[in-house]
Amino acid sequence: MDQNYRELVEFLAGEFDKIHQTKADKADTATKEDINLVLNRVAMINTKIDDYRAEQIGMQKQLDKHEKWHFAVAGKVGVKLLSK
């Protein structure tokens, strides 16, 4: 009789382990909400990168303008500047 109970307990323990593992597996999967949250974050980062690139382009144009001005002033005062 103890053997029957032992088998029953082992069987039930195995079933409980399967259920617990299934719940743990479901907890590890992403929901649609999680995926949408990640996609929104990626879109925000992309927007910030685009803004940064636009700012860099504007700064480069401004730097080029200043560089031309420096060469023009140097030429007028007789100083020869070396270019890059």
N, C-alpha and C positions, 0 to 999 in steps of 0.2 A: 504494500500500500504506500509506503514511503517513496518507492520508485515512481509511482504514478503521480504523486504530488510534485516530486522533483522535476519530472518531465513537464508537467503543467506549468510549474514556476519558470522553468527555463524557456518554454515556449512563449509564455506571456512576457517575460523579460526581453526576449528577442523582438516581439511585436512592439513593445514599448520603445525599444531602441530604434526600430525602423521609423516609428511615428516621430520620435524626437529628432532623428536625422533629417526626415522630410521637412519638419518645421524649421530646422537650422538651415537647410538648403534654401528654403523659401525666403528666409530672412536675409540671405546673402544676395538674392537677386534684386535687380533694380526695378522700380516701378516706373510707369509712364511719367509720373510726377518728378521722380529723380532724374530721368533722362531729360525732361524739359528744363529742369533747373540747370543741369550741366550745359545744355545747348544755349540757354539764355546767358550763362556766364561766359561761354566761348564767344557769343555775339558781342557782349560787352567788351571783352578783351580785344576783339577785332576792331571795334569802334575806337578804342583807345589807341591801338596801334596805328590806325588810319590818321587819327588826330596828331599823333606824334610825328608821323611821316610828313604830314602837311606842315607842321611847325618846323621840322628840320629843313624842308625845301625853302620855306620863307626865310629862315635864318641864313641858309646858304646864299640866297639871292642878296640878302642884306650884306653879307660878308663880301661877296663879289663886288657889290657897289662901293663899299668902303675901300676895297683893295684898288679898284680903278681910281678912286679919288686920291688915294695915297700916291699912286704912280703919277697922276696928273700934277699934284702939288710938287712932288719931287722933281719932275721934269721942269716945272716953272722956276724952281729955285736952283736948279743945276746939280741936283744930287741924283746919282744913278743907283737905282734899287735893283737888286737881283730878283728875278722872278723864281718861282718854284723850281 
